[in-house]
Amino acid sequence: MNGLRGLAWLLALQSIGELLARGLSLPFPGPVIGMLLLLLALRVPSVREPVAACATFLLSHLSLLFVPVGVGVMTHLGLISQYGVRMLVVIVLSTWIGLAVTAWALQLFRDKSDAELR
């Protein structure tokens, strides 16, 4: 029962985030706003405990969420054999670029905070 309350909290906060995003024409997606609301709501024990129970249940069944992806890959095996190498190159390059930009931004912020401390 506690897990269902947690799921209700998750769905309610995501819905509120979606309503805020659409109603106020915010530049952020509704689920992102819902996650920020969840972050704030997790400070309250009456929200945290049911959400923790729901999260534990969902994590224990996480492998089921990969079944649709596997079916999709098997369905489009012809496309993967045709474009697989290109897709792999794009995935590897975009990952490396993302890591490089993250490291560069971290270094930039780190240098800025060191300069402010001096």
N, C-alpha and C positions, 0 to 999 in steps of 0.2 A: 504494500500500500504506500509505503514511504517513497518507493521508486516512481510510482505513478504521480505522486505530488511533485517530485523532481522533474519529471517529464513535462508536467503541466507548467511548472515555472520556466523551463527552457522554451517551450512553445509560446508562452505568454510574453516573455521578454523579447523573443525574436519577432513576434507580431507587433509589439509596441515599437521596436526598432524600425520595422517596415513602415508602420503608420507614420512615425516621425519623419523618416526619410522621404516618403512620398508627400505627406501633408505639408512639410516645411520646405520641400524641394532642396533637401540637403545634398551636397556633392558626395556623400558616402552611401554605400549600400546599406539596406536595412539590417541584414545579418551582422554587419560590423557594428552598427549602433546597438543592436541587441546584445552582442558580446560585451560591449563596454558597459551596458546596463547590468549584465550578468556579473561582470567584475565588481561593480559597486554593490550589487545585491548579495554577493557571497560573503560580505562582512557580517550579514545578519544570520545568526545560527538557525533560525526557523526556515531560511532559504538554503543555507549551506548543507545541512544534513540530508534533506530529500534529494538535492541535486547530486550530492556525493553518492547516494545509493543508486540513483539513476545512472550516473557515470560509471560506477562499478559494473552494473549490469551490461551497459552498452560496450564497455571495454572487454568484458568476458566473451562477447559475441561479435567482436570486431572482424573476425575472419569472414563472417557472412557477407560483409560489405564488399569484399573483393570478388565475390562470385559474379556480379553483373559485369565488372570490368573484364574478367576472364572470358566470359561469354562474348562480349563485344570484340575482344581481340580475336577469338576464334572465328567469329562471323566475318571479320574483315581481314582474314589472313592473306588474301590476294593483294590488298592494298599494302599490307606490311611487307610482303615480299617484293613489291614494286618500289616502295618508297622507304623501306626500312633503314637503309644506310644513311639516306638524307636525314631521316628523323633522328637517328642516333647521333649524327654530327650536330644537328641543331640542339638536341638535348644536352650534349656534352658541352658545346660552346656556350649555350645560355647559362648553364650551371656555373661554368668557370667565370663568365662575365659577372654573374650575380655575386659570386664569392669575391671577386676582385673589387667590385664597387662597394660591397659591404666592408671589406678590409680597408679600402681607401677612406670611406666615410668614418669608420671607427678611428682611424689614424688622425683624420682631420679634427674630429671632435675631441679626441684625446689631447692633441697639441693645443687646441683652443682652451680646454679646461686647465691644462698645465700652465698656460700663459696667464690665465685669470688668477690662478693661485699664487703666482709670484708677485 
